[in-house]
Amino acid sequence: MEEIITQLSNFIVTKILKQPKRVISATEPLISSGLIDSFSLMDVSLFVEDTFGVRIEDTELNADTFDSLEALAKLIMSRQ
């Protein structure tokens, strides 16, 4: 799970936030805190599908599923 969280974090800080030195904790709120927006959510979803080979349904693109790296990593692991 740590490796998945690291890959997700690296993608978000470099590609979305453009702040490569930023550190995101595994439990830090991503959507509800406003760190990433709905457009960025699509990018994260595509990254997850391409990198980890799992399908993310459009109905799952919300704060319940994607609000932390930990929650997203658990979703990915449950589908691999």
PDB file with one MODEL, atoms N, CA, C and O in Angstrom:
MODEL        1
ATOM      1  N   MET A   1       0.824  -1.199   0.000  1.00  0.00           N
ATOM      2  CA  MET A   1       0.000   0.000   0.000  1.00  0.00           C
ATOM      3  C   MET A   1       0.866   1.260   0.000  1.00  0.00           C
ATOM      4  O   MET A   1       0.514   2.255  -0.634  1.00  0.00           O
ATOM      5  N   GLU A   2       2.007   1.219   0.715  1.00  0.00           N
ATOM      6  CA  GLU A   2       2.898   2.394   0.763  1.00  0.00           C
ATOM      7  C   GLU A   2       3.367   2.793  -0.627  1.00  0.00           C
ATOM      8  O   GLU A   2       3.428   3.980  -0.949  1.00  0.00           O
ATOM      9  N   GLU A   3       3.696   1.806  -1.449  1.00  0.00           N
ATOM     10  CA  GLU A   3       4.194   2.094  -2.797  1.00  0.00           C
ATOM     11  C   GLU A   3       3.122   2.783  -3.641  1.00  0.00           C
ATOM     12  O   GLU A   3       3.418   3.703  -4.403  1.00  0.00           O
ATOM     13  N   ILE A   4       1.882   2.334  -3.501  1.00  0.00           N
ATOM     14  CA  ILE A   4       0.773   2.946  -4.236  1.00  0.00           C
ATOM     15  C   ILE A   4       0.591   4.397  -3.781  1.00  0.00           C
ATOM     16  O   ILE A   4       0.452   5.298  -4.607  1.00  0.00           O
ATOM     17  N   ILE A   5       0.594   4.612  -2.481  1.00  0.00           N
ATOM     18  CA  ILE A   5       0.433   5.964  -1.928  1.00  0.00           C
ATOM     19  C   ILE A   5       1.552   6.875  -2.414  1.00  0.00           C
ATOM     20  O   ILE A   5       1.310   8.033  -2.756  1.00  0.00           O
ATOM     21  N   THR A   6       2.776   6.357  -2.447  1.00  0.00           N
ATOM     22  CA  THR A   6       3.914   7.151  -2.919  1.00  0.00           C
ATOM     23  C   THR A   6       3.743   7.544  -4.383  1.00  0.00           C
ATOM     24  O   THR A   6       3.983   8.696  -4.746  1.00  0.00           O
ATOM     25  N   GLN A   7       3.329   6.597  -5.225  1.00  0.00           N
ATOM     26  CA  GLN A   7       3.122   6.893  -6.643  1.00  0.00           C
ATOM     27  C   GLN A   7       2.010   7.926  -6.840  1.00  0.00           C
ATOM     28  O   GLN A   7       2.149   8.846  -7.646  1.00  0.00           O
ATOM     29  N   LEU A   8       0.916   7.771  -6.108  1.00  0.00           N
ATOM     30  CA  LEU A   8      -0.186   8.726  -6.202  1.00  0.00           C
ATOM     31  C   LEU A   8       0.260  10.114  -5.754  1.00  0.00           C
ATOM     32  O   LEU A   8      -0.028  11.112  -6.414  1.00  0.00           O
ATOM     33  N   SER A   9       0.950  10.166  -4.649  1.00  0.00           N
ATOM     34  CA  SER A   9       1.425  11.434  -4.108  1.00  0.00           C
ATOM     35  C   SER A   9       2.373  12.122  -5.091  1.00  0.00           C
ATOM     36  O   SER A   9       2.250  13.321  -5.342  1.00  0.00           O
ATOM     37  N   ASN A  10       3.312  11.366  -5.643  1.00  0.00           N
ATOM     38  CA  ASN A  10       4.262  11.936  -6.599  1.00  0.00           C
ATOM     39  C   ASN A  10       3.544  12.501  -7.814  1.00  0.00           C
ATOM     40  O   ASN A  10       3.889  13.581  -8.294  1.00  0.00           O
ATOM     41  N   PHE A  11       2.548  11.780  -8.315  1.00  0.00           N
ATOM     42  CA  PHE A  11       1.788  12.260  -9.471  1.00  0.00           C
ATOM     43  C   PHE A  11       1.066  13.568  -9.138  1.00  0.00           C
ATOM     44  O   PHE A  11       1.123  14.530  -9.905  1.00  0.00           O
ATOM     45  N   ILE A  12       0.394  13.594  -8.000  1.00  0.00           N
ATOM     46  CA  ILE A  12      -0.389  14.780  -7.623  1.00  0.00           C
ATOM     47  C   ILE A  12       0.507  16.004  -7.413  1.00  0.00           C
ATOM     48  O   ILE A  12       0.197  17.088  -7.908  1.00  0.00           O
ATOM     49  N   VAL A  13       1.610  15.841  -6.688  1.00  0.00           N
ATOM     50  CA  VAL A  13       2.451  17.015  -6.402  1.00  0.00           C
ATOM     51  C   VAL A  13       3.216  17.511  -7.627  1.00  0.00           C
ATOM     52  O   VAL A  13       3.466  18.710  -7.747  1.00  0.00           O
ATOM     53  N   THR A  14       3.595  16.608  -8.542  1.00  0.00           N
ATOM     54  CA  THR A  14       4.369  17.050  -9.708  1.00  0.00           C
ATOM     55  C   THR A  14       3.481  17.469 -10.872  1.00  0.00           C
ATOM     56  O   THR A  14       3.733  18.501 -11.494  1.00  0.00           O
ATOM     57  N   LYS A  15       2.456  16.694 -11.179  1.00  0.00           N
ATOM     58  CA  LYS A  15       1.648  16.944 -12.373  1.00  0.00           C
ATOM     59  C   LYS A  15       0.457  17.865 -12.129  1.00  0.00           C
ATOM     60  O   LYS A  15       0.088  18.637 -13.014  1.00  0.00           O
ATOM     61  N   ILE A  16      -0.142  17.798 -10.958  1.00  0.00           N
ATOM     62  CA  ILE A  16      -1.357  18.578 -10.698  1.00  0.00           C
ATOM     63  C   ILE A  16      -1.040  19.857  -9.929  1.00  0.00           C
ATOM     64  O   ILE A  16      -1.415  20.950 -10.355  1.00  0.00           O
ATOM     65  N   LEU A  17      -0.355  19.725  -8.804  1.00  0.00           N
ATOM     66  CA  LEU A  17      -0.055  20.901  -7.988  1.00  0.00           C
ATOM     67  C   LEU A  17       1.160  21.671  -8.495  1.00  0.00           C
ATOM     68  O   LEU A  17       1.322  22.854  -8.194  1.00  0.00           O
ATOM     69  N   LYS A  18       2.014  20.996  -9.268  1.00  0.00           N
ATOM     70  CA  LYS A  18       3.261  21.602  -9.764  1.00  0.00           C
ATOM     71  C   LYS A  18       4.123  22.100  -8.601  1.00  0.00           C
ATOM     72  O   LYS A  18       4.782  23.136  -8.691  1.00  0.00           O
ATOM     73  N   GLN A  19       4.098  21.334  -7.512  1.00  0.00           N
ATOM     74  CA  GLN A  19       4.896  21.651  -6.315  1.00  0.00           C
ATOM     75  C   GLN A  19       5.638  20.380  -5.893  1.00  0.00           C
ATOM     76  O   GLN A  19       5.266  19.746  -4.906  1.00  0.00           O
ATOM     77  N   PRO A  20       6.687  20.006  -6.639  1.00  0.00           N
ATOM     78  CA  PRO A  20       7.357  18.722  -6.387  1.00  0.00           C
ATOM     79  C   PRO A  20       7.884  18.531  -4.970  1.00  0.00           C
ATOM     80  O   PRO A  20       8.080  17.396  -4.536  1.00  0.00           O
ATOM     81  N   LYS A  21       8.114  19.613  -4.248  1.00  0.00           N
ATOM     82  CA  LYS A  21       8.629  19.472  -2.882  1.00  0.00           C
ATOM     83  C   LYS A  21       7.515  19.302  -1.852  1.00  0.00           C
ATOM     84  O   LYS A  21       7.788  19.021  -0.685  1.00  0.00           O
ATOM     85  N   ARG A  22       6.285  19.468  -2.268  1.00  0.00           N
ATOM     86  CA  ARG A  22       5.124  19.353  -1.366  1.00  0.00           C
ATOM     87  C   ARG A  22       4.978  17.901  -0.913  1.00  0.00           C
ATOM     88  O   ARG A  22       5.195  16.977  -1.697  1.00  0.00           O
ATOM     89  N   VAL A  23       4.616  17.709   0.329  1.00  0.00           N
ATOM     90  CA  VAL A  23       4.391  16.373   0.871  1.00  0.00           C
ATOM     91  C   VAL A  23       2.918  16.251   1.229  1.00  0.00           C
ATOM     92  O   VAL A  23       2.368  17.106   1.922  1.00  0.00           O
ATOM     93  N   ILE A  24       2.291  15.198   0.757  1.00  0.00           N
ATOM     94  CA  ILE A  24       0.890  14.940   1.087  1.00  0.00           C
ATOM     95  C   ILE A  24       0.856  13.693   1.970  1.00  0.00           C
ATOM     96  O   ILE A  24       1.369  12.642   1.587  1.00  0.00           O
ATOM     97  N   SER A  25       0.257  13.814   3.140  1.00  0.00           N
ATOM     98  CA  SER A  25       0.165  12.645   4.010  1.00  0.00           C
ATOM     99  C   SER A  25      -0.918  11.704   3.480  1.00  0.00           C
ATOM    100  O   SER A  25      -1.792  12.117   2.719  1.00  0.00           O
ATOM    101  N   ALA A  26      -0.852  10.456   3.884  1.00  0.00           N
ATOM    102  CA  ALA A  26      -1.776   9.435   3.392  1.00  0.00           C
ATOM    103  C   ALA A  26      -3.222   9.736   3.745  1.00  0.00           C
ATOM    104  O   ALA A  26      -4.136   9.307   3.040  1.00  0.00           O
ATOM    105  N   THR A  27      -3.440  10.475   4.839  1.00  0.00           N
ATOM    106  CA  THR A  27      -4.809  10.738   5.298  1.00  0.00           C
ATOM    107  C   THR A  27      -5.253  12.178   5.051  1.00  0.00           C
ATOM    108  O   THR A  27      -6.364  12.553   5.428  1.00  0.00           O
ATOM    109  N   GLU A  28      -4.406  12.984   4.426  1.00  0.00           N
ATOM    110  CA  GLU A  28      -4.755  14.386   4.169  1.00  0.00           C
ATOM    111  C   GLU A  28      -5.917  14.479   3.183  1.00  0.00           C
ATOM    112  O   GLU A  28      -5.876  13.847   2.127  1.00  0.00           O
ATOM    113  N   PRO A  29      -6.952  15.256   3.507  1.00  0.00           N
ATOM    114  CA  PRO A  29      -8.082  15.417   2.586  1.00  0.00           C
ATOM    115  C   PRO A  29      -7.634  16.082   1.284  1.00  0.00           C
ATOM    116  O   PRO A  29      -6.973  17.120   1.306  1.00  0.00           O
ATOM    117  N   LEU A  30      -7.991  15.487   0.167  1.00  0.00           N
ATOM    118  CA  LEU A  30      -7.592  16.028  -1.132  1.00  0.00           C
ATOM    119  C   LEU A  30      -8.685  16.905  -1.726  1.00  0.00           C
ATOM    120  O   LEU A  30      -8.419  18.021  -2.174  1.00  0.00           O
ATOM    121  N   ILE A  31      -9.900  16.403  -1.729  1.00  0.00           N
ATOM    122  CA  ILE A  31     -11.008  17.105  -2.378  1.00  0.00           C
ATOM    123  C   ILE A  31     -11.706  18.046  -1.400  1.00  0.00           C
ATOM    124  O   ILE A  31     -11.901  19.224  -1.698  1.00  0.00           O
ATOM    125  N   SER A  32     -12.080  17.526  -0.240  1.00  0.00           N
ATOM    126  CA  SER A  32     -12.829  18.355   0.716  1.00  0.00           C
ATOM    127  C   SER A  32     -12.006  19.542   1.203  1.00  0.00           C
ATOM    128  O   SER A  32     -12.569  20.544   1.646  1.00  0.00           O
ATOM    129  N   SER A  33     -10.677  19.441   1.126  1.00  0.00           N
ATOM    130  CA  SER A  33      -9.825  20.560   1.530  1.00  0.00           C
ATOM    131  C   SER A  33      -9.593  21.539   0.381  1.00  0.00           C
ATOM    132  O   SER A  33      -9.080  22.639   0.589  1.00  0.00           O
ATOM    133  N   GLY A  34      -9.975  21.133  -0.836  1.00  0.00           N
ATOM    134  CA  GLY A  34      -9.756  21.991  -1.992  1.00  0.00           C
ATOM    135  C   GLY A  34      -8.376  21.835  -2.613  1.00  0.00           C
ATOM    136  O   GLY A  34      -8.011  22.592  -3.513  1.00  0.00           O
ATOM    137  N   LEU A  35      -7.612  20.865  -2.143  1.00  0.00           N
ATOM    138  CA  LEU A  35      -6.271  20.645  -2.681  1.00  0.00           C
ATOM    139  C   LEU A  35      -6.332  20.291  -4.168  1.00  0.00           C
ATOM    140  O   LEU A  35      -5.549  20.802  -4.968  1.00  0.00           O
ATOM    141  N   ILE A  36      -7.270  19.410  -4.530  1.00  0.00           N
ATOM    142  CA  ILE A  36      -7.481  19.121  -5.949  1.00  0.00           C
ATOM    143  C   ILE A  36      -8.949  19.368  -6.299  1.00  0.00           C
ATOM    144  O   ILE A  36      -9.835  19.175  -5.467  1.00  0.00           O
ATOM    145  N   ASP A  37      -9.193  19.791  -7.527  1.00  0.00           N
ATOM    146  CA  ASP A  37     -10.555  20.095  -7.963  1.00  0.00           C
ATOM    147  C   ASP A  37     -11.094  18.987  -8.880  1.00  0.00           C
ATOM    148  O   ASP A  37     -10.425  17.981  -9.114  1.00  0.00           O
ATOM    149  N   SER A  38     -12.298  19.188  -9.386  1.00  0.00           N
ATOM    150  CA  SER A  38     -12.937  18.144 -10.182  1.00  0.00           C
ATOM    151  C   SER A  38     -12.198  17.862 -11.486  1.00  0.00           C
ATOM    152  O   SER A  38     -12.212  16.731 -11.970  1.00  0.00           O
ATOM    153  N   PHE A  39     -11.560  18.869 -12.056  1.00  0.00           N
ATOM    154  CA  PHE A  39     -10.791  18.637 -13.284  1.00  0.00           C
ATOM    155  C   PHE A  39      -9.569  17.774 -12.977  1.00  0.00           C
ATOM    156  O   PHE A  39      -9.244  16.854 -13.727  1.00  0.00           O
ATOM    157  N   SER A  40      -8.904  18.077 -11.879  1.00  0.00           N
ATOM    158  CA  SER A  40      -7.735  17.303 -11.470  1.00  0.00           C
ATOM    159  C   SER A  40      -8.124  15.877 -11.109  1.00  0.00           C
ATOM    160  O   SER A  40      -7.336  14.947 -11.280  1.00  0.00           O
ATOM    161  N   LEU A  41      -9.331  15.716 -10.613  1.00  0.00           N
ATOM    162  CA  LEU A  41      -9.829  14.397 -10.248  1.00  0.00           C
ATOM    163  C   LEU A  41      -9.840  13.463 -11.454  1.00  0.00           C
ATOM    164  O   LEU A  41      -9.522  12.280 -11.333  1.00  0.00           O
ATOM    165  N   MET A  42     -10.202  13.992 -12.603  1.00  0.00           N
ATOM    166  CA  MET A  42     -10.192  13.193 -13.833  1.00  0.00           C
ATOM    167  C   MET A  42      -8.770  12.760 -14.175  1.00  0.00           C
ATOM    168  O   MET A  42      -8.543  11.620 -14.579  1.00  0.00           O
ATOM    169  N   ASP A  43      -7.817  13.671 -14.012  1.00  0.00           N
ATOM    170  CA  ASP A  43      -6.416  13.334 -14.279  1.00  0.00           C
ATOM    171  C   ASP A  43      -5.926  12.232 -13.344  1.00  0.00           C
ATOM    172  O   ASP A  43      -5.230  11.310 -13.769  1.00  0.00           O
ATOM    173  N   VAL A  44      -6.293  12.336 -12.083  1.00  0.00           N
ATOM    174  CA  VAL A  44      -5.898  11.311 -11.110  1.00  0.00           C
ATOM    175  C   VAL A  44      -6.535   9.977 -11.488  1.00  0.00           C
ATOM    176  O   VAL A  44      -5.882   8.935 -11.427  1.00  0.00           O
ATOM    177  N   SER A  45      -7.795  10.007 -11.873  1.00  0.00           N
ATOM    178  CA  SER A  45      -8.503   8.797 -12.272  1.00  0.00           C
ATOM    179  C   SER A  45      -7.815   8.118 -13.463  1.00  0.00           C
ATOM    180  O   SER A  45      -7.613   6.904 -13.460  1.00  0.00           O
ATOM    181  N   LEU A  46      -7.463   8.901 -14.464  1.00  0.00           N
ATOM    182  CA  LEU A  46      -6.782   8.351 -15.647  1.00  0.00           C
ATOM    183  C   LEU A  46      -5.411   7.793 -15.265  1.00  0.00           C
ATOM    184  O   LEU A  46      -5.007   6.743 -15.765  1.00  0.00           O
ATOM    185  N   PHE A  47      -4.701   8.487 -14.387  1.00  0.00           N
ATOM    186  CA  PHE A  47      -3.402   8.003 -13.910  1.00  0.00           C
ATOM    187  C   PHE A  47      -3.564   6.652 -13.211  1.00  0.00           C
ATOM    188  O   PHE A  47      -2.786   5.728 -13.445  1.00  0.00           O
ATOM    189  N   VAL A  48      -4.578   6.545 -12.354  1.00  0.00           N
ATOM    190  CA  VAL A  48      -4.830   5.299 -11.622  1.00  0.00           C
ATOM    191  C   VAL A  48      -5.121   4.163 -12.603  1.00  0.00           C
ATOM    192  O   VAL A  48      -4.568   3.070 -12.479  1.00  0.00           O
ATOM    193  N   GLU A  49      -5.989   4.428 -13.573  1.00  0.00           N
ATOM    194  CA  GLU A  49      -6.347   3.390 -14.541  1.00  0.00           C
ATOM    195  C   GLU A  49      -5.144   2.954 -15.369  1.00  0.00           C
ATOM    196  O   GLU A  49      -4.942   1.760 -15.591  1.00  0.00           O
ATOM    197  N   ASP A  50      -4.346   3.915 -15.827  1.00  0.00           N
ATOM    198  CA  ASP A  50      -3.172   3.594 -16.656  1.00  0.00           C
ATOM    199  C   ASP A  50      -2.057   2.923 -15.865  1.00  0.00           C
ATOM    200  O   ASP A  50      -1.420   1.988 -16.350  1.00  0.00           O
ATOM    201  N   THR A  51      -1.825   3.399 -14.659  1.00  0.00           N
ATOM    202  CA  THR A  51      -0.697   2.921 -13.859  1.00  0.00           C
ATOM    203  C   THR A  51      -0.976   1.598 -13.157  1.00  0.00           C
ATOM    204  O   THR A  51      -0.121   0.713 -13.111  1.00  0.00           O
ATOM    205  N   PHE A  52      -2.182   1.475 -12.612  1.00  0.00           N
ATOM    206  CA  PHE A  52      -2.480   0.306 -11.785  1.00  0.00           C
ATOM    207  C   PHE A  52      -3.423  -0.693 -12.464  1.00  0.00           C
ATOM    208  O   PHE A  52      -3.697  -1.762 -11.919  1.00  0.00           O
ATOM    209  N   GLY A  53      -3.913  -0.340 -13.649  1.00  0.00           N
ATOM    210  CA  GLY A  53      -4.755  -1.262 -14.402  1.00  0.00           C
ATOM    211  C   GLY A  53      -6.106  -1.541 -13.764  1.00  0.00           C
ATOM    212  O   GLY A  53      -6.661  -2.626 -13.937  1.00  0.00           O
ATOM    213  N   VAL A  54      -6.635  -0.581 -13.037  1.00  0.00           N
ATOM    214  CA  VAL A  54      -7.959  -0.758 -12.429  1.00  0.00           C
ATOM    215  C   VAL A  54      -8.928   0.253 -13.019  1.00  0.00           C
ATOM    216  O   VAL A  54      -8.532   1.351 -13.411  1.00  0.00           O
ATOM    217  N   ARG A  55     -10.182  -0.118 -13.078  1.00  0.00           N
ATOM    218  CA  ARG A  55     -11.222   0.752 -13.643  1.00  0.00           C
ATOM    219  C   ARG A  55     -11.856   1.561 -12.521  1.00  0.00           C
ATOM    220  O   ARG A  55     -12.250   1.017 -11.489  1.00  0.00           O
ATOM    221  N   ILE A  56     -11.949   2.868 -12.738  1.00  0.00           N
ATOM    222  CA  ILE A  56     -12.631   3.761 -11.791  1.00  0.00           C
ATOM    223  C   ILE A  56     -13.918   4.225 -12.472  1.00  0.00           C
ATOM    224  O   ILE A  56     -13.876   4.823 -13.547  1.00  0.00           O
ATOM    225  N   GLU A  57     -15.041   3.950 -11.853  1.00  0.00           N
ATOM    226  CA  GLU A  57     -16.329   4.358 -12.419  1.00  0.00           C
ATOM    227  C   GLU A  57     -16.531   5.854 -12.212  1.00  0.00           C
ATOM    228  O   GLU A  57     -16.048   6.425 -11.234  1.00  0.00           O
ATOM    229  N   ASP A  58     -17.246   6.483 -13.136  1.00  0.00           N
ATOM    230  CA  ASP A  58     -17.526   7.917 -13.009  1.00  0.00           C
ATOM    231  C   ASP A  58     -18.233   8.246 -11.696  1.00  0.00           C
ATOM    232  O   ASP A  58     -18.011   9.306 -11.111  1.00  0.00           O
ATOM    233  N   THR A  59     -19.085   7.329 -11.242  1.00  0.00           N
ATOM    234  CA  THR A  59     -19.829   7.563  -9.999  1.00  0.00           C
ATOM    235  C   THR A  59     -18.907   7.542  -8.773  1.00  0.00           C
ATOM    236  O   THR A  59     -19.299   7.975  -7.689  1.00  0.00           O
ATOM    237  N   GLU A  60     -17.692   7.042  -8.949  1.00  0.00           N
ATOM    238  CA  GLU A  60     -16.741   6.983  -7.832  1.00  0.00           C
ATOM    239  C   GLU A  60     -15.850   8.219  -7.751  1.00  0.00           C
ATOM    240  O   GLU A  60     -15.059   8.352  -6.817  1.00  0.00           O
ATOM    241  N   LEU A  61     -15.968   9.109  -8.705  1.00  0.00           N
ATOM    242  CA  LEU A  61     -15.142  10.313  -8.716  1.00  0.00           C
ATOM    243  C   LEU A  61     -15.733  11.348  -7.765  1.00  0.00           C
ATOM    244  O   LEU A  61     -16.324  12.340  -8.191  1.00  0.00           O
ATOM    245  N   ASN A  62     -15.561  11.097  -6.480  1.00  0.00           N
ATOM    246  CA  ASN A  62     -16.118  11.990  -5.465  1.00  0.00           C
ATOM    247  C   ASN A  62     -15.274  11.949  -4.198  1.00  0.00           C
ATOM    248  O   ASN A  62     -14.334  11.162  -4.087  1.00  0.00           O
ATOM    249  N   ALA A  63     -15.619  12.794  -3.261  1.00  0.00           N
ATOM    250  CA  ALA A  63     -14.845  12.890  -2.019  1.00  0.00           C
ATOM    251  C   ALA A  63     -14.927  11.623  -1.173  1.00  0.00           C
ATOM    252  O   ALA A  63     -14.027  11.358  -0.377  1.00  0.00           O
ATOM    253  N   ASP A  64     -15.988  10.840  -1.332  1.00  0.00           N
ATOM    254  CA  ASP A  64     -16.093   9.608  -0.550  1.00  0.00           C
ATOM    255  C   ASP A  64     -15.008   8.606  -0.951  1.00  0.00           C
ATOM    256  O   ASP A  64     -14.426   7.938  -0.096  1.00  0.00           O
ATOM    257  N   THR A  65     -14.746   8.507  -2.232  1.00  0.00           N
ATOM    258  CA  THR A  65     -13.790   7.533  -2.747  1.00  0.00           C
ATOM    259  C   THR A  65     -12.375   8.075  -2.827  1.00  0.00           C
ATOM    260  O   THR A  65     -11.413   7.355  -2.560  1.00  0.00           O
ATOM    261  N   PHE A  66     -12.248   9.338  -3.192  1.00  0.00           N
ATOM    262  CA  PHE A  66     -10.961   9.915  -3.545  1.00  0.00           C
ATOM    263  C   PHE A  66     -10.431  10.929  -2.546  1.00  0.00           C
ATOM    264  O   PHE A  66      -9.486  11.646  -2.877  1.00  0.00           O
ATOM    265  N   ASP A  67     -10.983  11.030  -1.346  1.00  0.00           N
ATOM    266  CA  ASP A  67     -10.596  12.167  -0.502  1.00  0.00           C
ATOM    267  C   ASP A  67      -9.246  12.024   0.190  1.00  0.00           C
ATOM    268  O   ASP A  67      -8.754  12.993   0.767  1.00  0.00           O
ATOM    269  N   SER A  68      -8.643  10.858   0.149  1.00  0.00           N
ATOM    270  CA  SER A  68      -7.287  10.738   0.700  1.00  0.00           C
ATOM    271  C   SER A  68      -6.515   9.710  -0.119  1.00  0.00           C
ATOM    272  O   SER A  68      -7.100   8.858  -0.788  1.00  0.00           O
ATOM    273  N   LEU A  69      -5.211   9.806  -0.055  1.00  0.00           N
ATOM    274  CA  LEU A  69      -4.366   8.840  -0.756  1.00  0.00           C
ATOM    275  C   LEU A  69      -4.609   7.442  -0.205  1.00  0.00           C
ATOM    276  O   LEU A  69      -4.591   6.462  -0.950  1.00  0.00           O
ATOM    277  N   GLU A  70      -4.836   7.356   1.098  1.00  0.00           N
ATOM    278  CA  GLU A  70      -5.082   6.068   1.733  1.00  0.00           C
ATOM    279  C   GLU A  70      -6.372   5.431   1.207  1.00  0.00           C
ATOM    280  O   GLU A  70      -6.398   4.240   0.899  1.00  0.00           O
ATOM    281  N   ALA A  71      -7.438   6.227   1.104  1.00  0.00           N
ATOM    282  CA  ALA A  71      -8.715   5.694   0.602  1.00  0.00           C
ATOM    283  C   ALA A  71      -8.576   5.236  -0.848  1.00  0.00           C
ATOM    284  O   ALA A  71      -9.107   4.193  -1.229  1.00  0.00           O
ATOM    285  N   LEU A  72      -7.872   6.006  -1.636  1.00  0.00           N
ATOM    286  CA  LEU A  72      -7.675   5.661  -3.035  1.00  0.00           C
ATOM    287  C   LEU A  72      -6.812   4.411  -3.170  1.00  0.00           C
ATOM    288  O   LEU A  72      -7.086   3.556  -4.013  1.00  0.00           O
ATOM    289  N   ALA A  73      -5.781   4.300  -2.355  1.00  0.00           N
ATOM    290  CA  ALA A  73      -4.910   3.115  -2.382  1.00  0.00           C
ATOM    291  C   ALA A  73      -5.694   1.860  -2.008  1.00  0.00           C
ATOM    292  O   ALA A  73      -5.487   0.799  -2.597  1.00  0.00           O
ATOM    293  N   LYS A  74      -6.587   1.977  -1.035  1.00  0.00           N
ATOM    294  CA  LYS A  74      -7.415   0.822  -0.645  1.00  0.00           C
ATOM    295  C   LYS A  74      -8.326   0.400  -1.788  1.00  0.00           C
ATOM    296  O   LYS A  74      -8.514  -0.792  -2.028  1.00  0.00           O
ATOM    297  N   LEU A  75      -8.894   1.376  -2.493  1.00  0.00           N
ATOM    298  CA  LEU A  75      -9.743   1.077  -3.642  1.00  0.00           C
ATOM    299  C   LEU A  75      -8.944   0.353  -4.728  1.00  0.00           C
ATOM    300  O   LEU A  75      -9.407  -0.634  -5.299  1.00  0.00           O
ATOM    301  N   ILE A  76      -7.741   0.856  -5.005  1.00  0.00           N
ATOM    302  CA  ILE A  76      -6.889   0.241  -6.019  1.00  0.00           C
ATOM    303  C   ILE A  76      -6.542  -1.196  -5.632  1.00  0.00           C
ATOM    304  O   ILE A  76      -6.634  -2.108  -6.454  1.00  0.00           O
ATOM    305  N   MET A  77      -6.148  -1.389  -4.387  1.00  0.00           N
ATOM    306  CA  MET A  77      -5.771  -2.734  -3.931  1.00  0.00           C
ATOM    307  C   MET A  77      -6.950  -3.703  -3.980  1.00  0.00           C
ATOM    308  O   MET A  77      -6.763  -4.890  -4.245  1.00  0.00           O
ATOM    309  N   SER A  78      -8.149  -3.212  -3.728  1.00  0.00           N
ATOM    310  CA  SER A  78      -9.317  -4.100  -3.739  1.00  0.00           C
ATOM    311  C   SER A  78      -9.671  -4.563  -5.153  1.00  0.00           C
ATOM    312  O   SER A  78     -10.415  -5.528  -5.329  1.00  0.00           O
ATOM    313  N   ARG A  79      -9.130  -3.866  -6.159  1.00  0.00           N
ATOM    314  CA  ARG A  79      -9.454  -4.188  -7.554  1.00  0.00           C
ATOM    315  C   ARG A  79      -8.337  -4.879  -8.302  1.00  0.00           C
ATOM    316  O   ARG A  79      -8.532  -5.324  -9.433  1.00  0.00           O
ATOM    317  N   GLN A  80      -7.178  -4.977  -7.693  1.00  0.00           N
ATOM    318  CA  GLN A  80      -6.042  -5.578  -8.403  1.00  0.00           C
ATOM    319  C   GLN A  80      -6.062  -7.088  -8.301  1.00  0.00           C
ATOM    320  O   GLN A  80      -5.179  -7.754  -8.841  1.00  0.00           O
TER     321      GLN A  80
ENDMDL
END
